[in-house]
Each structure stands twice: as structure tokens, then as C-alpha cells.
Amino acid sequence: MNTVHYHPISKASTFKWLLKREYWENRGGFLWAPLIAGGISLVMSLIGILIGLWGLRRAAANGDLHLDNTKININGLDLKLLTEHMDAKNMADLGNALDATLVLSSLWPFVVLAFVVFFYCLGALYDDRRDRSILFWKSLPLSDTQTVLSKALSALLVAPVIAVIASVLTMFGFLAILSVIVMTHGGNPMTLIWGPASPLAFLAGHLAWLPVYLLWALPTVGWLLMWSALAKSKPFLWAVMLPLFAGIIVSTTRVMQLFDMSSGWFWQHIVGRLLLGTLPGSDLFYRQDQLQAVMHDSDNIAAALSPSSQLAALALPELWIGAAAGAVFIVIAIRLRRRAGEI
């Protein structure tokens, strides 16, 4: 008689399967939402460029286009002729302007990421209790630790990686649109677009930002997962209103003055860290020097968002304290998951 041998599935394979499950069940938010946001950004950018070109054509045709205090009358819009009047400073200004537009055009997938991760975490452990599918998942050889960690890692790594890819695709799509526009108007894209701009620097900055986001968003993700596992109903109200009401009470009672601190500290370091961690770049508000560089250093946008600037967030005590608190919240969520049954 033939004997069938069953080989146990390793924990690594099980965890990989859980990650795939989270991705396929939330593909609309993880994948399509940032891609669609990037596509909308490109369409709106194209419309803006076409309107701008229409205005430049009119100015050039009417002789209202000036370079170096010289009136230029062009039949149409010849970018090659305009390029000949640009000195090194003009090219540097052009590069910085291109970098600013690259940042703005590729920002949309990250804005979507903040909302996707926030609401994904709120429903990650609550939804299967609400529809009672938790009974099915608990019947499988899956540990609650693996289940919760797969959801946390999906929010902290899988979704951000896809958002970075969508942002990079949007950025290079924007450069491609500009290149076509430049070529159709007699210009050289390598000279006017790809040379002055810094797409590779932004790509490196995005990749360096991933570990920062993972750690910075950890307290918010942990907090939301904990309430997703704990709340009997309406986890959004519990997770959001509790910190907000606490902040209002602290502000009205001025209890922070007993510790020689203002109520603003509570809003920034407690409420903000619990609720705003999924917003990419929120760590900048805890690094005033870096925030000022991004907002006001108009001559060095690429340097302000470079990998070294992104990784500088790892030196913030707030990042590690928040990450430790987030880990505690996740442990609590795991324990709550073990005791979870029907609502």
C-alpha cells in the first residue's frame, strides 16, 4: 500500500502566503489607488503644460517674450532659440524648477498611501470579526502572531513599496511628457529636461525613505491595529476620537504645565504620533531644520530630499520611542486576536 507523506509548511512559507493574501484582498488600495493617483497627476500636469504652452505661444507671437531684457518675436515657439539665450544660472534655475515639479507631480501616490494604510489598519482585524470569517481563519494552521504581523508588514512595507513604484513611474512619465513637448518645439530633451533635473537623486531618496517610513509609521499602525482587534464596533471612533478628546482635555486643563511643558507637546508627540504616522514625510515636522530646507531652500531641493537627509530621521529619539510604543500596541493586538471570537 502506498503511503502519502505530507510535508509541513514552513513558517516562512506560511508568512509569505499571508502577505500574498493581504495583497490580493487589498489590491485595489495597495496597487490601483496609487497608480490611478499617479495617472490623474500626469493628466492634470499635461493639461497645465498645454495651457502654459498656449500662453507662451501667444507671448512669443506678440513679441511679449523677454530674455535678458531683450524682446523676442518668434514664429511659434522655438525652444532651441530660447536655449541659446540661457546661461549657467538660468539652467540651474530650470533644473530646480523641474525638481520642484517632479516632487509635486509624484506626490499623489504618497497622499493616497496615507489614507489607504490608515483605513486598512482600522479594518484589518475588525472586518473578519464583523463578518465572522475569523472562525474560518482560526480553523487553519495559522498563528495569530503571523496573522497580525502580516497585516502590520503589509501596511509598513508592502503598501509603501508599491507607492514608491507608482511615484517613480509618475515621475518618469512626467519627464517623458516634457521630453515630447520639448522635441516638438525644437528643443533637446537631454539638455533641457534630463540634464538639469534630478530624477535619479529622487529615486535614491525614495528608496532611503522606506525604512524611515516603516519605523515612523509603526506607532500609528500599531495603535490602529490594536483598536481594530479591540473595538466591538466603530473602531474609527475609538482610535481617532480617544486621542483627540485626550488632547482637548489636556489643552483645557493645562495639565502639561505641571511638567513644565505646553499642551502643544502633547498634540505633537502623543496625538500626532498616534494618528499621523501613516502620512509620508510627517517626520519633517519633528525636524524643523529639514522642513525649512524643503520649504525654503529653493536652490537645493534635490539635496533636501537626498538619501542622507531622509536617513537623518533615524537619529530622532521620537522615531525609536514611537517604534517601541508601536511594537507594544502590536503585541496587544496579537493577544486580543487570540481571544477574539464573534462580536
N, C-alpha and C positions, 0 to 999 in steps of 0.2 A: 504494500500500500504506500502510495506517495504521501510524503509529509510536506505540508506547506509551512514554510518558515516566514515569519513576519519580523521584519527588522524595525526596531523602534526608531521613530523620527527624532533627530537630534533637536536640542533646544534652539540651536542657531537656525535650523531649517524652519522650525515652528515660528520663531520670531520673524523670520523673513516672510513667511506666509502671512502672518498677521499684518505686517507692513503693507504687503500687496493688497490684502483685504481692505485696509483703511483707504488705500489709494483708489481702488476701483469703486468703493462705495461713496467716495467723496471726490470723484474725478471732476465733477462739474465745478466745484470750488477750488480744488487744488490746481487743476490744469487749465480748464477752459476759461475760468474767470480772469486770471492774469493775462492769458493770450488775447482774449477779447478786449480787455482794457488796453493792452498794447496796440491792438489793431485800431481801436477808436482813437487813440492818441495819434497814430500815424495819419488817419483820415483827417482829423482836425488840423494837424500840422500841415498837411498838403493843402488844405483849403486856405489856411493862413498864408502859406508861401505864395499860392496863386494870387491871392488878393494883394500881397505885397509886391509881387512882380507887376501886376496891373498898374499899381501906383507908380512904380519905378519907370515903367514904360511911358506913362503919361508925363512924368517929370523929365525923362530924357528927351522925349519928342518935343516938349515945350521949352527945352533949354533951361529947365529949373534944377538940373542936377549939377552940383558943385563938388569939385575935388581940389583941395589946396587953393581955395578962393578963386578957382577958375571955372567959368560956366562952360558946361559941356553939352553939346547938342548931338545926339546920336540917333541915327535912323533905326529905331527899335531899341534894343539893349544889348550892347556888345561887352560881355564881361571881360574878354581878353583886353580890350582897350582900357577898361576900368582898372584891371590888374596892373597895367603898366604905370599907373599913377600911384600905386601903393608902395610905401616904404616899409622898413622893417617894423616900425611901431604899428603901422596900420595892419600888417599881417599878424602881429602879436595880439592886437585888439580883436581881429577877426577870429583868431584861434580861441580866445577866451569867450567871445560871444557864441561861437559854435559849441564850446564846452558847456556853457550855461543852457543852451537849447537842448543839448544831449541829455543833461541831467533832468530837465523838465519833461522832455518827451518820454524818457524811460522811467519816470517816477510812478506812472499809473499802476503798473503791476504790483508795486510795493504798497500803494494805498489799498488796493484790493486785498493784498495779503493780510493786512492788519485786521480787516473785517472777517475774512474767511477763517483765520486762525482763532479769533475771538469767539465766534459763534460755533465753530467746530468743537472747541473745547467745552463750551457750555452744554452741547448736546451729546458729546462723545460717550458719556456713561449714563446719561439720563434717558436717552431715547430708547435704549434696549430694555430699560426697566419699565418705561411707559408702555411700550408695545409688547412687553413680556417675552421678548426674544432672548432675554438674559437666561431663561430656563434652558433654551437650546444651547447657547454658548457654554453654559456651565456643565452641560452633559458631555461636552467634548473634552479631550485631554489637554486642556489649555489652562495654564495657571492664571490667576488674577493679576499677578505681578507682570507676566508677559503681556497680558491684555492692556493693562493701564500704561505700561512703558511703551508699547507700540503706538498708542494714541498720543502720548507725550512726544515721542520722537517724530511722529508724523507731523505734529504741529511745529516742532522746533527745528526740524531738519528737512523733511521731505517737501513740505509746502514752501519754505524759503528757497530751497534749491531750484524748484520749478519757477518761482517768482524771479529769481536771478536769471534763469534761462530766458524767460519771457521778456525781462527788461533788456537783456543783451540783444535779443532778436529785434526788439523795438528800436534800440539804439542804432544798430547797423541798418535796419530798414529805413530809419530816418536819414542816415548818411547816404544810403542808396538813392533815396528820393532826391536829396540835394545834389547828388552827383549827376543824375539825369537832367535836372533843371539846369545845372551849370553847363553841361555838354551841349544842351540845346540852345544855349545862349553864347556859344563861342568860348567858353572857359575851360580850363584844365582842372578836373576834379582832384587830381593828386596835389596840385598847387593850392587850390582854393578851399578844399574840403579836408581830404585825408591827411595832408601835411600839417596844417595848423591845429586840427582837432586832436583830442587825446582819447580815442576810444579804447585803446589797449590799457591805458592807465586806469580808466574807469572799470574795465573788466577785471583787472587785478584788484582794484578796490572792492568790487562786489564780492569777489571770492574771499578776500580777507575779512569781509563783514560777516560772513556766515557763522564762524564760531562766536563772534561777539553777539550776534542775534540770539544764538542758541542759549547762551548764558544770561543775556539781559532779559529775554522774554520768559525765562524759567519761572520766576515768581508769579507772573500773571497766568501762565499756562497751568502751573500747579494749583493756584488759587481757584481758577475756573473749573479744573478737573475735580477738585475736592467738592465744590458745590454741585457739580454735575452728578457726583456719586452720592451726595448727602441730601439734596433737596427733594422733598416729596412732590413738589410742583413748582413751576415758575423759577427755575434756577437763575435766570437772568436777574430777577428782582433781588434775590438773596445775594448774589455775587456782586452786583453793582450798587444796590441801594445801601447795603450794610457799610461799606467804606465811605460812601458819600454822606450818610447820616452821621457816621463817626466823625468825619471831617467838620460837618456843620456844628456838632456838639462841642468839639474841641475849639472851634473858632468862637462860638458864642460864650463859652465858659472861660476861655483864655487859660485853660489848664496848663498849656505848654509853658507859660511864664514861670510856673513853679520850677521848671528845669532850665530856666534862662534861655528858652527858645521860643520862636514865634509859631503861630498856627500855620504859617506858610511851610515850615519844615515838615509838619505832619502831612499836609496836602502833597508835598513833593515826594517825600521819602516813604510814605505809607500808602496813601490813596493812589498817587501816580504810579508807584511801582506795582501795585496790585491790579490796576486797570489799564494802564497804557503801555505795558511792556511789549505787546504784540505790534505796536506801531514802529516800523523801521525808522531808525535814526532818532528815537526818543532819548537815547543815551546822550545826544548832543546837548540836551537841556541840563545835563549834570556836568557838562564840560563847557563852561562859558567861553574859555579861550578858543576852543574848537568851533563852537557855534558862531562866534564873532568872525572867525576866519571864513566859514562857509557863507555867512550872510553879507559880510562887508569887504572881504578881500577879493575884489573883482578882478584882480590881476593874477590870481593863482588858484582858480577853482580846482584844477586837477590835483594840485598839491594838497589842498584842504581835504580832498576825498581820497587821498592815496592810501595804499595798504598800511603804511606806518601810522597814518592818522587814525585809520579805523581800528587798528590793533592797540592803539594807545588807550582805548576804553578798558582793556584788560587790567590796567593799573588802578582802576577806580575801586575803592573799597565797597561802594554801593553795589557794584556788579556782583562781587563774591558774597556779600551778605545776603543780597536778594536771591542769588542762586542757591544758597544754603536754605533759605526760607522756602523757596520753591521745591527743593528736594523733600523737605518735611511735609509740605502740602501733598506731594505725590505719594509719599508713604502713607499718609492718612487716607488718600483716595483709594489706595490698594486695600487697606484694611476695611474700609467701608464697602468696597466691591465684594470682598469675601463674605460679608454679612448681608449683601444685597439680596432681596427677594422681590416679590411683587409690591407695587406701590399701593 
